[in-house]
Amino acid sequence: MEMIKAINVSKNFGSLRVLKDINFTIKKGEVVSIIGPSGSGKSTLLRCFHQLEEIQEGIIEVEGKVIAAAGEAAKKYSISAEDKRQAVLKMGMVFQNFNLFPHKTILENIIEAPLIVRKQSKEEATRLGEQLLDKVGLLYKKDGYPLQLSGGQKQRVAIARALAMEPNIMLFDEPTSALDPELVGEVLKVIKELAKENRTMIIVTHEMAFAKEISDRIVFMDHGEILEEGSPEEIFQNTKNPRIQSFLNKIL
């Protein structure tokens, strides 16, 4: 089953075209890492999937339903706000900078959306929230506040918060880029555990060894285009693309 599909997707910021004719598919249970230089459009693509950015051309489908259509494709589809909302609820997104509510406790941060959006009872939301905090190793911090946490702990809470909505698809936008190097490992460990659960995940990352280890497929982007995609072995060891070879030689 195709969980997310992009067909000829383009995105502009003013006169700058940041995504150019992107075609992308992720299947159920697949882990895909998107790599490439800064400014290549990786995070923008993720934000388009999550409907945080509007596309200018093409089609985006989530679980077989069209949730965005622009340009010529817009003439073929009528997409309701409710269809779009339901699709977004199926996706959990983890951002670079945590985005936790500073005035709420750790547990309150996690149960906020289930209470308000999914209309869960407080008892049900609290039970799930505590299970997820235990999963990321932070149950003992449930009554603390974000200010009292390290960057790595904040990001683990952010992952638990995304999981609390019980999404079918997890999107990670450079989840370790804002962390001190010694804190990166604790976050990657949590993501690795999620990958073992047969979850559908798209991860934008600069952590090459991690991407190589965890991914079913690697997508390499540069200047708003997908240059190549394939297995970790195909991309990291056997690519013939000189741009990818140059990028990997500089960072590995």
N, C-alpha and C positions, 0 to 999 in steps of 0.2 A: 504494500500500500504506500502510495506517495503522500508524505506528510506535508511537505512544502514544495511548491513548484514555481519557478520564475520562468516566464517565456518572453524573450526579447525585451527585458526590462531596462529602461534608461531613466536616469535621474539627473536633474540639473539643479545647481545653486546659481541663480541668475544666469549669466552667459556661460558659466563653467559646467561642462558635462562631467559629472563625477562617476556615473555608471553608464556603460555603453553596451547596450544590446546583450544583457546578461541572460544566460540560460542555465538554470540550476535546479537540481532535484535532490531531495533527501528522502530516503525510504524509512519506514517504521523500524526502529531499533538500531538505526545506523548512527555512527559518530563521525562527523565531518569537521575537520579543522580547516579554517581559511587562513592562509598565511600570505605574506608579501610585505613590501616596504610600507612605511607610514604614508598616508595620503593616497593609498591605492583604491580606496572605496570599500574596504572590508566592513568597517563599522556601519557605514551608510547602508550597505546591503542588508545588514542585520536589522537596522532601524526601519527599513522599508518593509521587511517581513513582519515586523511587530507593529506596523502602521503608525510609527512615530514620524515617518517622512512620507510624503506623497510622491508617487512616481509620475513621470511625464509621458512615458510610453510603456506599452507591454501589459502583461497580466501576472498577477500573483494568486496562486491557489493555496489553500490550507485544507488538508484532508479532502481534496477533490472539489472544494467549493471555491469559486472565484471571489476573492475579497478585495481586489483592487484591479482596475482596468483603466488604461489611459491611452490617449492618442487614438489611432484607428480602432483599437480594441474596445474602447469605451462605448462605441456605437452598438456593440453586440450584447452588452451586459447591463442589467439593472441590479445594483448591489445595495441592499438596505443597510441602514446604520446598525440594525440589530444583528444581521449576518456578520458584519465586520466586528462588532463587539464580541459575539460568541467565538469567533475565530481567535481574536486576541486573548480571550480567556483560556484558550487551549495552549497558549505559549507562556512560559515563564522566562523572564529576562533578567540577567544579572549584569549590572553595569560596572564600569571601571571604578566608580567613586562611591559605591555602597548605597548612598541615598537613604540612609536610615533617618527616622524621626528622632531628633535629639532629646525631645521632652517626654518620650515614651520609653518604658522599660523594654528590654530585649524581647520578652515574651509578647508584650503589647504590640511591638513592631510586627511580629510574625502573625498575630491573629487579627490584625486590623482589616486586611482585605477579605479573609474568609467571613468575618462577621458582617461587613458592610456589603460586599459584592455578592458573596455566595449565600448570605443570610443563614449561616450556620449558627447554632446555639453557642453560647459562650463556653459551655462545658465541652462540647464537641471540638470547637476550635482550639481550646486550651489543651485538650488531650493530644490532638494532632501536633500542635505547636511544641509541646514538651517532647514528643517522640522525635520530631525533626531536630530540635536542639540537641537531643541526645545523639542523634545520627551524626551531627557535625561536631560533636564533642564539647558542647557548650551549655548543657543543661544547668550546670552549676552557676551560670551567669544570668539565668532567666530574669531575676529581679534587679539586675544592674542596668546601667544606662550606656548608650553607645560611647559616650565620652570616656568611659572607664575601660574600653576595649582597645586592643592593638588593631592595626590595619588588617592583619590576617584574620583576627577574630570577627571584625566587622564584616569582612567579605563572606566568612562562613555563615554569619547570621543572615546576610543578604541572600545567600543560596537557600538557606532554610526557609526564608520568607517567600522566595519564588516557588519552592516546592509545596508550600502550604496551600497554594491554589490548585494543587494536584494537576499540573499541566501535562499534556501529551508530548510536548516538545519543549526542550530547554535551549535557550539562546544565551551564550556567554560572550560578552563584548570585552575582550582583553581583561579578564577578571583579575590578573595579577600585575597589571602595568602600574598601578598606583601604590604598590607595596614595596617596602624595603626588601632587598634580596633574601634576607634570612627568614622572611615571613612567607615567601612564595610557596615553599614546599607544603605547608599545612593546608593551603587552599587547593593546590593541585591534587593532594591526596584525597580530599573530599570529592573532587570531580572524577578522579579515577574510580572511586567506589561507586559513584552514580553510573559510570559507563558500564560497570560489571552487571548492572541491573537491567540491561537491555533497553535503556532509555534512548529516545531519539534526541540527539544533541548536535548543535552547531556551535563551534568554538572559534572565535577570532582570537588568535594568540601569536605572541612573539617567542613563546617557549618552544623551540624546535624539537628538543629531545622529548618533551612531553607530547607534542603533536604526533611525533613519530611513533611513540609507544601506545597512545590511546586510540588513534584514529583508524577507522575502516577506510577512509578516503581523505586525501589532501587536495584542497583547491588552492592554486596559486593565482593571486590577483596582482595586477600592476596597471596604473593609469586607468582605473575604472573598468578593466577588462579581465576576464578569466583567461590566463595564458595557457594553463594546463591543469588537468586534474587526473588523479590516479591513486593507486595504493601508496602507502608510505615508501615502499621500496622503489616504486616507479619514479616518484618525485625526488626522493632524497639520494638515491643511488644511481638511477638509470636515466634521469632526464637528459635530453639532448638539447633542450632550450637554453641558449647562451645567457639569456637574462636571468633565468632561474639558477643556473650554475654560478653565475657571478654573485647573486644574492646569497646563496648558501655558502659559497667560499668565504664571503666576508664575515658571516655570523657564526659559522660552525667551527 
